[in-house]
Amino acid sequence: MNEMRAALYDRYGPPDVLYEGRLPRPVPAPGEVLVRVRASSVNGGELSGRAGRLRLLTDVLQRGFPKAVGIDFTGEIAEVGAGVTTYRPGDRVWGALPRRFGSTAEFVAVPPRQLAPAPKNVDLVQAAALPVGTTAITALRDKARLQPGERLLIRGGSGGVGSVAVQLGRAYGAHVTALANARHRDAVLDLGADEVLDYRTANPAALGRFDVVLDTVGTEFPVYRNLLTRSGRMVAIAFDLDHVAASLAYLVGSTVFGRQRIRFFSGNPRADLFAELTRLTDSGAIRPVVDTVFPLTKIAEAHRTLEAGGVLGKLLIEI
């Protein structure tokens, strides 16, 4: 079979532009492996890309139409290219595409540096909720250097990255305060948060001081930066798409001026991060939080659901 099913769109627009189409099945080049995808997740950046709000970036990553969606994936090795000795057909893996979209498809061809063995104790479909955990690990362990006993504030604690970050914060020994949707309060407490506050009604000025702030929302940077202690660190993984220039200007300025700088990064996780994620999952430190699993034919509905908000954890696409 030379073709495969994939989630595609032929023009920028609302979720309805998405459809299940056909693409040539990739062939692994030397130094690559072919993965038969079991599931992928829906990420916020894909919504903006599909809508045309990040047109410059998406046109660079994928020239012309149709364009594909999907960044991360779980699955099994289907073929190995010449020179690959680290994996064999049938191996369970998870990973992410190297700075491109297209994982919401039956197959992806990737270099082994973008993969790691998948955890043994989690179903591959459910496990697709966790690859975003590499972002949480980078933010808390590498950028913020979160220490036991420190106070951690997570904006978006019930979202995809936030739900993993809550669990990591607990595993790292921090006191975790999460701002989240009120209806998910009990679920976020169950993940390990010490306190969960409704993001719509909480007064930031009354939250106290924090050693680390993890911002998965991307708005009101000055307000939450002011909550840092003198040695506090803030990590942002999103910016305000309604005020892109001002938001990015503040982020850039904050890396130069002031004691409490904001660390901002764009994730491109490699094998070592996925290997750490596997270790944390197999040890029981973190677990997937899945809101809904959609079939590939319902890709438009999945995007529509994420845009509507109120999702707990991740929305998944089962291939």
N, C-alpha and C positions, 0 to 999 in steps of 0.2 A: 504494500500500500504506500503510494507516494504522496498522499495528502493527509492532513490531520484537521481536526476541528479546533477552532480557536475563537475567542471573544474579540470582535473587531468593531471599528466604526469608520465610516466613509466621509464624515464631516464633523466639525466641532459642533457641540450642541448639548441638549439635555440628555438624561439617561436613555431616552427612547432611540437615540442614534445607534446604540449598541445592539449587536446581533451575533448569533453563532454562525460563523462562516468557515471557509476552508482556506488553508495555506499549504504550501509545500512542506512536507515533513523534513525537518532539518537532518543533515548528515554530519556526524561528529568529525571535525577536522583533526589532524594529528594534535595530540595534547588535550583533546576534549572528550567529554562523555555525553552520551544521549540519555536523558532522564525521561521515563514515562511518568508524567505528572499525575498524582492522585488528587491533589487539592492545592489551591492558592487562596490568598486572602485579598480583600478589597481594602486599599489604602487611600487615605485622604488626598494625597498628591495626585492620584489617578483621576479623581473627580475634577480637580482643577485643570488637569491636562486635557481631559475629554471635553470639558466645557470651553476650552480655548483661552483660559485665563493665564496659562503658562505656554502660550503658543510658540514663543521663541525657543524655549527649552524642548518642547515636544517635537518641533520641526527639526531640531538638531539631532535628537535621539532617534527619530524615525522619519525619514524623508518620505514625503508623499502619503497617499492613502492607498489601501486601508491601513489604519494604525491599530496596534494591539494594546492590550492592557495586562496588568499583572507584573509584580516585581519578585515576589518570593514564591516558594513552592515546596511541596513534599512529594516524594515518589520513590521509584525504584530505578536502578541503572538498567537501561535496555541494551546499550552497546557501549563499547569503549573504543576510542580512537587510537591510532598508532602511538606508542610511547607511553601510554597510561598504564601504570602498574599498581596504583593505590586502590582501585575499585574493580569489581567484577560484576557482570550482569546478575541482577537479582538483589544486589545490595540496597538496603533502605537508606535513603539520604534526605537531607533538606538543605536548602540554600537560597540564593538570590541571584538574579541576573546582573551582570556587570554594567551598571549605568545604562540600562535600556529596559523597555517594557516588552511584555510578551509571554509571561509565565502562565497566564490563564489560557492554556492550550494543552493538547494531548502530549506534546513532547517539547523539550527544550534541550539545546546543546550548549554546554557550559564547560569552562576549564575546572579541574578539580579544586583549585584554590577558592572557588565560590561555594564549596560544599563541605559537609561533614556528615558522618554517620548519624542517622536519626535516632532519637531516644528509643529504648527498647520497650518501655512500659506505657507508651501512648500510641493510640491508633493514628495512622498516618493522616487521616482526614482531620481529626481533632488537633493533631500536632501543627497543622497549618496556621493555627492561631498564634503560634509562638515565634516564628522568625523575626517579628518586629522586636522581640526581646533583645536582639543584638544592639538595637538602638538604646534601649534602657541600660544595658550593661556598659556601653560606651559612655553614656551620659553620667551615670552614677559612679561607676568604678574608675573610669579613665579621665573624664573631664572634671568632675566634681571631687573625686577622691573622697567619697563619703566614708565617714568613720563611725565605729560603734558609739552609741550615746548621743550622736548629733541629731538635731531636729531637721526633718525633711518635709517640705511642702510640695505636693504634686498637684498641679493644675491639670484637670482632665483625668482624674484617678479611675474612672470607670471605662475609659476608652481602650483602644488596642495597646498602645505603648504604656499608658498609665496603669492598666491592670497588671501588667508585668512588673512595672516599676514599684508598685505597692509591695509586691511579693519580694522583690529584690531588696527594697529598703528594710523590710523585716529581716531578711536573711543576713543583711549586712549589719544588723544590730541598731538601726536608727529608730527614732521615734517618728512615726509616719502620720502626717496630717494630709488628707486628700480632699480636694474640692471636686465634687462629682454631682451627677444627677441625683436628686433626692430619692427617687424611686429605687436607686441601686445602692442605697446606703448599707443595708444589711449584707449584700453581696461583697461590697468593698471591705467592710469590716472583717468578713470571713476570709478575705485574701491576706489580712494581716495589718490593716491600717489601725492605728490607735484611736483616731477620730476621723469622722467623715462629715463634711459640711456641704450644704446645698450651694452650688456655685452661683445660683441666681440670687440668693438672699444674704450670703455671707459678706460681712463688711471687712475688707482687707485690713483696714486700720486696727481692727480688733483681734486679729489673728495672732499677734505677738511677733517675735523675731525667730528667724530660721537660719541655720547654718548652710542649708542647701535648698534652693528652689528649682524644681524641674518644671518647665513650662512647655506643655504639649499643645497649647491653644494658640499662642502667637500674638495676643493683643495685650494692651495695657502694660507694656514692659516697665515703664518707670514706677508704676504703682507697686508691682511685686518686687522689683529690685530694691525698693525702699524698705522691704521687710527683712533684708539680710542683716546679720550681725556684722561687726567690723571685719571679721575674717570670712564672711559668708561668700558663697559661690552660687551663681545662677547659670543654669544651662537651658537654652531654648532649642527646640527641635522644629519649630514652626514660626512663621511670620504672618503678619496681617495682610491677607490677599486683597482686602478692600483699600488698603493704604500702603501699597508695596514700597514705594520710594521712601516714605517717611519711616516705615518699619525697618527697612534694611539700613537706612542711614543711622537710626538709633543703635541698631545692633553693631554696626561698624564702629561708631563713636564710642560705644561702651567697652570695646576691646582695647581702647587707647586711653580713655580718660576715666578717672575715678578708681577708687580702691576695689570696689566690688564690680569686677568686669563680668560681662555676660559671655559665656562660651556658646558658640553656635556652630553646628556642624551638619553636613549632609552625609548620611550614612552610605557606605559601600562595603558592607560586611564581607569579611574573608573567612577562610576555613577556621582560623583560631577562635574567632568569636562564635561561630556556630558550634565548634567543639566545646567551648565553655557553656553554651546554652544547653547542649546535650547533657553535659555533666550535671548542671543545675536541675534539669528536668528529671534525669534518672535518679538523682538524690532525693527528689521530692520537694526541693526548695521552691520550685515554681511549677505551675500547672496551667494548661490552656483554659482560657475563658472564651467560650463560643456562644454568641448570640443566636445566629441562624446559619444553617448550611443550605445553600442554593445549588441547584443543578446549573450546568453551563448555559442551558437554554434560558435561564432566568437572570442573566447577567445584568440586564437593564433594571430589573426589580431590585437586585442587590445594590446597585448604585443609588437608586431612588431611596432605598431604606437608609443608607448611610447619610445621604444628604438631608433626610428628614430629622436626623439626630436622635439622641436617646438610646443609642446602641450600647449594650454592655459587652465589653471585650471586642471580639472580631466577628465580622461577617465572612463566611468562607464560600468558595466555589468548588464544588466537587466535580472532578472531570470524569 
